[in-house]
């Protein structure tokens, strides 16, 4: 019995498509995670956090982490740096909100509900920057297109 080794070489076009798909999935997961953090923040502020909201937030976090992990292996360094910035900021907000939800007092300055909301709002700039870098990387022209 002879075995033939078939090299698994990805064509340039296939690689470009894989990166594009990775960008789409990462962008979607980042926006979903951001939205769930915002929803959770509003519920926490109103003292109306439910197990369903907690579960949705944790699901969004897991999905984002999976897409970010894939991006670490596929995307160019400039896009990865932007994705890393978004990932770190989302994680910081998540842990502040989870501690507040659990009744754990802030450990540092700026870990208040108000500051978390400011970080959620300010994250739009980093999400837009990440998207801009990803679009540029795959050759999407910036002129005439609104990046939001």
C-alpha positions, 0 to 999 in steps of 0.5 A: 500500500503506497501513500501519497503525501498531498501538500496542504498549500493554501493558494494566495486567493484562498488565504485572502478569503480566509483572512477576510472571513476572519475579519468578518467574524471578529468584527461581528463578535466584537460588536456583539460583545460590545452590545452585550456589555452595554445591555448588561451595564444598563441592567446593572444600573437599573438593578435588573440583571437576570441570569439570561443577561449573564448568560448572553454576556458570557456567550458573547465573551466566549464567541469573541475570544474564539474569533480573537484567537483565530485572528491571532493565527491569521491576520497581519500584525497591524490588524492584530494590534488593533484587535488586541486593543479592542480585546483588552478593553472589552475584557477590562469592561467585562471584569469590572461589570462582573465584579460589580454584579457580584457585589465586589467593590472596585479594586482600583480607581475608575472601576465604577459603573459610571466609568465602565459606561464611559469606557463602553462609549469610548470603545466605539473609536477603537472598534472603528479603528480596528475595522478601518485597518482590517478593511484597508488590509483587504483592499476596501477603499476608504473614500466615500464609505462611512466606517460605522 
